[in-house]
Amino acid sequence: MRRIGVALLLLMVAVSLHADKRAAVARMWRGRVPRARGDEYQKYLNDAGITKLRAIKDNLGVQMFRRDHGDESEFIVISYWPNRDAIHAYAGADIEKVHELPRDREFLIEPPGTLHHYDVVIDR
Protein backbone atom coordinates (compact mmCIF):
# COMPACT_ATOMS: atom_id res chain seq x y z
CA MET A 1 0.00 0.00 0.00
CA ARG A 2 2.87 2.38 0.82
CA ARG A 3 4.35 1.96 -2.67
CA ILE A 4 1.05 2.90 -4.27
CA GLY A 5 0.91 6.04 -2.13
CA VAL A 6 4.44 7.03 -3.11
CA ALA A 7 3.68 6.37 -6.78
CA LEU A 8 0.54 8.51 -6.67
CA LEU A 9 2.42 11.31 -4.94
CA LEU A 10 5.11 11.18 -7.64
CA LEU A 11 2.42 11.21 -10.27
CA MET A 12 0.80 14.29 -8.72
CA VAL A 13 4.15 16.11 -8.62
CA ALA A 14 4.92 15.08 -12.18
CA VAL A 15 1.55 16.26 -13.45
CA SER A 16 2.01 19.63 -11.75
CA LEU A 17 5.40 20.00 -13.46
CA HIS A 18 3.80 19.39 -16.85
CA ALA A 19 0.93 21.83 -16.44
CA ASP A 20 1.97 23.85 -19.49
CA LYS A 21 1.65 20.78 -21.74
CA ARG A 22 -2.02 20.07 -20.90
CA ALA A 23 -1.63 16.31 -20.92
CA ALA A 24 -4.79 14.30 -20.59
CA VAL A 25 -3.25 10.89 -19.83
CA ALA A 26 -0.19 9.98 -17.76
CA ARG A 27 1.29 6.53 -18.46
CA MET A 28 3.31 5.06 -15.58
CA TRP A 29 5.81 2.19 -15.67
CA ARG A 30 7.73 0.86 -12.66
CA GLY A 31 10.71 -1.47 -12.39
CA ARG A 32 13.38 -2.54 -9.89
CA VAL A 33 17.00 -3.50 -10.50
CA PRO A 34 19.86 -4.53 -8.21
CA ARG A 35 21.31 -1.33 -6.77
CA ALA A 36 24.78 -2.31 -7.97
CA ARG A 37 23.44 -1.99 -11.55
CA GLY A 38 21.31 1.12 -10.95
CA ASP A 39 23.57 3.59 -12.75
CA GLU A 40 24.01 1.23 -15.68
CA TYR A 41 20.26 0.66 -15.97
CA GLN A 42 19.49 4.36 -15.65
CA LYS A 43 21.71 5.10 -18.65
CA TYR A 44 20.27 2.16 -20.59
CA LEU A 45 16.68 3.15 -19.77
CA ASN A 46 17.36 6.69 -20.92
CA ASP A 47 19.16 5.69 -24.11
CA ALA A 48 16.93 2.77 -25.14
CA GLY A 49 13.59 3.87 -23.73
CA ILE A 50 13.18 7.55 -22.89
CA THR A 51 14.82 8.80 -26.08
CA LYS A 52 12.52 6.59 -28.19
CA LEU A 53 9.41 7.65 -26.25
CA ARG A 54 10.22 11.31 -26.84
CA ALA A 55 10.38 10.67 -30.59
CA ILE A 56 6.89 9.14 -30.78
CA LYS A 57 4.25 11.30 -32.41
CA ASP A 58 1.99 13.04 -29.86
CA ASN A 59 4.29 12.38 -26.88
CA LEU A 60 4.05 15.42 -24.61
CA GLY A 61 7.00 14.61 -22.35
CA VAL A 62 8.65 11.96 -20.21
CA GLN A 63 10.02 11.90 -16.68
CA MET A 64 12.20 9.28 -15.00
CA PHE A 65 12.35 8.94 -11.23
CA ARG A 66 14.84 6.84 -9.28
CA ARG A 67 14.87 5.75 -5.67
CA ASP A 68 17.73 3.74 -4.16
CA HIS A 69 16.74 1.73 -1.11
CA GLY A 70 18.48 -1.25 0.42
CA ASP A 71 20.03 -3.32 -2.31
CA GLU A 72 17.58 -2.17 -5.01
CA SER A 73 17.07 0.80 -7.28
CA GLU A 74 13.47 1.49 -8.23
CA PHE A 75 12.62 3.38 -11.40
CA ILE A 76 9.37 5.04 -12.37
CA VAL A 77 8.85 6.41 -15.87
CA ILE A 78 5.87 8.65 -16.55
CA SER A 79 5.05 9.71 -20.08
CA TYR A 80 2.34 12.17 -21.05
CA TRP A 81 -0.15 11.87 -23.89
CA PRO A 82 -3.07 13.94 -25.18
CA ASN A 83 -5.42 10.91 -25.07
CA ARG A 84 -5.52 7.10 -25.05
CA ASP A 85 -5.84 6.98 -28.85
CA ALA A 86 -2.34 8.44 -29.08
CA ILE A 87 -1.08 5.64 -26.82
CA HIS A 88 -2.91 2.97 -28.84
CA ALA A 89 -1.26 4.31 -32.01
CA TYR A 90 2.17 3.15 -30.85
CA ALA A 91 1.43 0.56 -28.12
CA GLY A 92 -1.29 -1.42 -29.88
CA ALA A 93 -4.65 -2.64 -28.64
CA ASP A 94 -3.56 -3.58 -25.10
CA ILE A 95 -2.02 -0.38 -23.74
CA GLU A 96 -1.64 -1.91 -20.26
CA LYS A 97 0.86 -4.50 -21.56
CA VAL A 98 4.52 -3.69 -21.00
CA HIS A 99 6.68 -3.69 -24.11
CA GLU A 100 10.04 -4.71 -22.69
CA LEU A 101 13.28 -3.17 -23.83
CA PRO A 102 15.71 -5.70 -25.33
CA ARG A 103 17.90 -5.97 -22.20
CA ASP A 104 15.20 -5.57 -19.50
CA ARG A 105 15.35 -9.22 -18.45
CA GLU A 106 19.08 -8.85 -17.88
CA PHE A 107 18.50 -5.99 -15.43
CA LEU A 108 15.04 -6.18 -13.87
CA ILE A 109 14.52 -8.13 -10.66
CA GLU A 110 10.93 -8.90 -11.58
CA PRO A 111 9.67 -7.78 -15.00
CA PRO A 112 6.47 -5.79 -14.55
CA GLY A 113 3.55 -7.35 -16.38
CA THR A 114 1.48 -4.20 -16.73
CA LEU A 115 1.72 -0.46 -16.54
CA HIS A 116 -0.93 2.01 -15.50
CA HIS A 117 -2.67 5.00 -17.02
CA TYR A 118 -4.09 7.93 -15.10
CA ASP A 119 -6.41 10.62 -16.35
CA VAL A 120 -5.10 14.05 -15.52
CA VAL A 121 -7.99 15.56 -13.59
CA ILE A 122 -6.29 18.72 -12.29
CA ASP A 123 -3.71 20.53 -14.36
CA ARG A 124 -2.81 23.94 -12.98
Secondary structure as UniProt FT lines:
FT   HELIX           2..17
FT   HELIX           19..21
FT   STRAND          25..34
FT   HELIX           35..37
FT   HELIX           38..44
FT   HELIX           45..50
FT   HELIX           51..55
FT   TURN            57..58
FT   STRAND          61..69
FT   TURN            70..71
FT   STRAND          72..81
FT   HELIX           84..91
FT   TURN            95..96
FT   TURN            102..103
FT   HELIX           104..107
FT   STRAND          116..119
//
